[in-house]
Amino acid sequence: MDEAKDGVYDVAVIGGGVVGCAVLRELSRYDLRLLLLERQSDLAEGVSKGNSGVIHAGFNVPSGSLKARANVEGLGLMYPLAAALGVPHRMTGKLVVALSDEGRPRLEELLAEGRRSGVPGLEIVDEAAIRRLEPLARGRWALYSARTGIVSPYELVFALAESAWRNGAEVALEAPVEAVAVEGGTFRLATPRGKFAARRVVNSAGLFADEVARLAGSADFRVYPYRGEYLITDKDGGFRLGMPVYPVPPRDDPGLGIHLTPTMEGHILLGPSAEPVAAKDDLASTREVAERLKAEAGRLVPGLERAPFIHAYTGLRPKLVPPASGGLFADFVVAESGRLPGWIDLAGIESPGLTAAPAIARMVADLIGTGMALRPKTDFEPGLPERRRFADLGDAERARLVAADADWGEMVCRCEHVPRAEVAAALRNPFGARSLDAVKRRTRCGMGRCQGGFCTPRLVDILEEEGLPPDRVTKRGGGSRLFYGRLKD
Ligand SMILES: Cc1cc2nc3c(=O)[nH]c(=O)nc-3n(C[C@H](O)[C@H](O)[C@H](O)COP(=O)(O)OP(=O)(O)OC[C@H]3O[C@@H](n4cnc5c(N)ncnc54)[C@H](O)[C@@H]3O)c2cc1C
């Protein structure tokens, strides 16, 4: 793609995380030429892949803040949105547990804060109710939030982007914006894939939003990365959690305290920790934090510390407050630049940014609509074609698929029951993402107990059959090659 050929876009979105993709999808309702530029080889490679996947209710953020407003609005939008796009999600409810009477006043504070923000479905419950609501959890008192839920975070990102694409938006991967120029009210964005021109730009670059803002000269904020480490249980390890269980949030913690979150597939996430780090790519998982996560988890669900764990991962919070201030509260920034009309910065979109994304997207559409006519399309298609996983089908449906096409019968991932047909469909994604992680996050291939021990060689063979030689197969694009040559021919 180059500018001469493609002309001027109405809006360019920088960053293919949940927020950028929600913005792109929201804008695709209107008669606009849209482009999303993502620097990585796939979408959801940034903050949006390493989080708890909780649809927050909104009582953890100060009422009156933009975070609270976007969270509560996002809560209302998220369930119908995930349903329309076929993204796995569930309204589970959530418990914030006080282990003794001492914690009750803090629960009352959270309840009051939530009510001030208009959070629905909150109540304080006692020990007996805790056991009834979540038999694995223990505690003296809890704040129960009926409307909290869980969602598969990266599947949400892919679905938002695909929905936007089906409604006419374009997406360019491996297209980091490296320079910005402004000429006669048009922004010129330089990437290694060519130059792109747009009348409006949305900077949704997550951890790198400060660097992108500096390229444009739009604002002077700085993003500080705060690392959050997680452990994941084996879903067949004997612990099935029905809803997220949180401790009373420590006042001096830049996160919400180490909590337990069920995934849609039945694993339990332990974490995240919260500590400032120097580098925006410091995704280390450490033994010391892993031990702390287990100990804290065992306080909320006795015995969980001895569960079998299959994986560790880490996410980075994009905070606007420096470590010296304790990293506590700073509000979301969703604003048109005072210096560069038409340039919108989205900054500090840490938790509850996943939940808030659809509401932030509407706010961005409102900002764009103040300077540009937004004409709704008559043929906007809100949903996506239904996709059901082979793993979720009954025997009769499976047999029918296998009889029609043998690729449904060739099992590539035995842990998660992923057949070759689903791998092939993932490789045909509209954005051309082809790394092992791209296949993994679209199919769950490699996410089970063996963590890719069995399926990785099969995936490499399939990629080769689909035209990608092994020496070009990467884990997550860039320099993450799996092979550097053959030992024998
Ligand atoms: C540990 C942790 C737990 C969390 N838990 C929850 C939760 O349970 N519920 C909840 O609601 N929220 C949660 N969040 C918050 C949520 O994950 C984030 O708010 C959200 O994912 C931010 O999305 P984003 O699109 O702004 O950023 P990102 O996902 O980081 O997307 C930004 C994108 O911009 C790209 N980019 C950067 N620079 C450039 C450039 N120059 N050119 C082109 N592209 C560029 C990046 O590669 C990236 O893909 C959590 C966050 C963390 C870290």
PDBQT file of the ligand as one rigid body, heavy atoms in Angstrom, charges set to zero:
ROOT
HETATM    1  C1  LIG A 501      -1.885  -7.276  34.286  1.00  0.00    +0.000 C 
HETATM    2  C2  LIG A 501      -3.095  -6.620  33.685  1.00  0.00    +0.000 A 
HETATM    3  C3  LIG A 501      -4.375  -7.052  34.020  1.00  0.00    +0.000 A 
HETATM    4  C4  LIG A 501      -5.497  -6.428  33.482  1.00  0.00    +0.000 A 
HETATM    5  N1  LIG A 501      -6.737  -6.927  33.759  1.00  0.00    +0.000 NA
HETATM    6  C5  LIG A 501      -7.824  -6.337  33.208  1.00  0.00    +0.000 A 
HETATM    7  C6  LIG A 501      -9.108  -6.875  33.440  1.00  0.00    +0.000 A 
HETATM    8  O1  LIG A 501      -9.268  -7.927  34.049  1.00  0.00    +0.000 OA
HETATM    9  N2  LIG A 501     -10.186  -6.203  32.946  1.00  0.00    +0.000 N 
HETATM   10  C7  LIG A 501     -10.059  -5.028  32.249  1.00  0.00    +0.000 A 
HETATM   11  O2  LIG A 501     -11.077  -4.444  31.887  1.00  0.00    +0.000 OA
HETATM   12  N3  LIG A 501      -8.825  -4.536  31.958  1.00  0.00    +0.000 NA
HETATM   13  C8  LIG A 501      -7.711  -5.168  32.403  1.00  0.00    +0.000 A 
HETATM   14  N4  LIG A 501      -6.475  -4.703  32.105  1.00  0.00    +0.000 N 
HETATM   15  C9  LIG A 501      -6.359  -3.522  31.250  1.00  0.00    +0.000 C 
HETATM   16  C10 LIG A 501      -6.453  -3.870  29.770  1.00  0.00    +0.000 C 
HETATM   17  O3  LIG A 501      -5.736  -5.032  29.454  1.00  0.00    +0.000 OA
HETATM   18  C11 LIG A 501      -5.901  -2.690  28.971  1.00  0.00    +0.000 C 
HETATM   19  O4  LIG A 501      -6.520  -1.510  29.403  1.00  0.00    +0.000 OA
HETATM   20  C12 LIG A 501      -6.135  -2.831  27.483  1.00  0.00    +0.000 C 
HETATM   21  O5  LIG A 501      -5.721  -4.088  27.023  1.00  0.00    +0.000 OA
HETATM   22  C13 LIG A 501      -5.358  -1.747  26.762  1.00  0.00    +0.000 C 
HETATM   23  O6  LIG A 501      -5.564  -1.925  25.382  1.00  0.00    +0.000 OA
HETATM   24  P1  LIG A 501      -4.883  -0.950  24.352  1.00  0.00    +0.000 P 
HETATM   25  O7  LIG A 501      -5.461  -1.264  23.036  1.00  0.00    +0.000 OA
HETATM   26  O8  LIG A 501      -4.945   0.451  24.849  1.00  0.00    +0.000 OA
HETATM   27  O9  LIG A 501      -3.325  -1.315  24.412  1.00  0.00    +0.000 OA
HETATM   28  P2  LIG A 501      -2.525  -2.498  23.672  1.00  0.00    +0.000 P 
HETATM   29  O10 LIG A 501      -3.228  -3.783  23.725  1.00  0.00    +0.000 OA
HETATM   30  O11 LIG A 501      -1.133  -2.462  24.209  1.00  0.00    +0.000 OA
HETATM   31  O12 LIG A 501      -2.498  -2.027  22.149  1.00  0.00    +0.000 OA
HETATM   32  C14 LIG A 501      -1.631  -1.030  21.704  1.00  0.00    +0.000 C 
HETATM   33  C15 LIG A 501      -1.056  -1.505  20.383  1.00  0.00    +0.000 C 
HETATM   34  O13 LIG A 501      -0.318  -0.458  19.782  1.00  0.00    +0.000 OA
HETATM   35  C16 LIG A 501       0.750  -1.044  19.070  1.00  0.00    +0.000 C 
HETATM   36  N5  LIG A 501       1.751  -0.001  18.808  1.00  0.00    +0.000 N 
HETATM   37  C17 LIG A 501       2.606   0.556  19.685  1.00  0.00    +0.000 A 
HETATM   38  N6  LIG A 501       3.363   1.478  19.072  1.00  0.00    +0.000 NA
HETATM   39  C18 LIG A 501       2.962   1.499  17.775  1.00  0.00    +0.000 A 
HETATM   40  C19 LIG A 501       3.377   2.246  16.626  1.00  0.00    +0.000 A 
HETATM   41  N7  LIG A 501       4.366   3.153  16.705  1.00  0.00    +0.000 N 
HETATM   42  N8  LIG A 501       2.774   1.999  15.442  1.00  0.00    +0.000 NA
HETATM   43  C20 LIG A 501       1.783   1.073  15.333  1.00  0.00    +0.000 A 
HETATM   44  N9  LIG A 501       1.354   0.338  16.394  1.00  0.00    +0.000 NA
HETATM   45  C21 LIG A 501       1.939   0.570  17.597  1.00  0.00    +0.000 A 
HETATM   46  C22 LIG A 501       1.219  -2.137  20.007  1.00  0.00    +0.000 C 
HETATM   47  O14 LIG A 501       2.002  -3.110  19.323  1.00  0.00    +0.000 OA
HETATM   48  C23 LIG A 501      -0.086  -2.673  20.539  1.00  0.00    +0.000 C 
HETATM   49  O15 LIG A 501      -0.561  -3.775  19.810  1.00  0.00    +0.000 OA
HETATM   50  C24 LIG A 501      -5.332  -5.327  32.607  1.00  0.00    +0.000 A 
HETATM   51  C25 LIG A 501      -4.043  -4.905  32.244  1.00  0.00    +0.000 A 
HETATM   52  C26 LIG A 501      -2.941  -5.563  32.759  1.00  0.00    +0.000 A 
HETATM   53  C27 LIG A 501      -1.573  -5.143  32.321  1.00  0.00    +0.000 C 
ENDROOT
TORSDOF 0
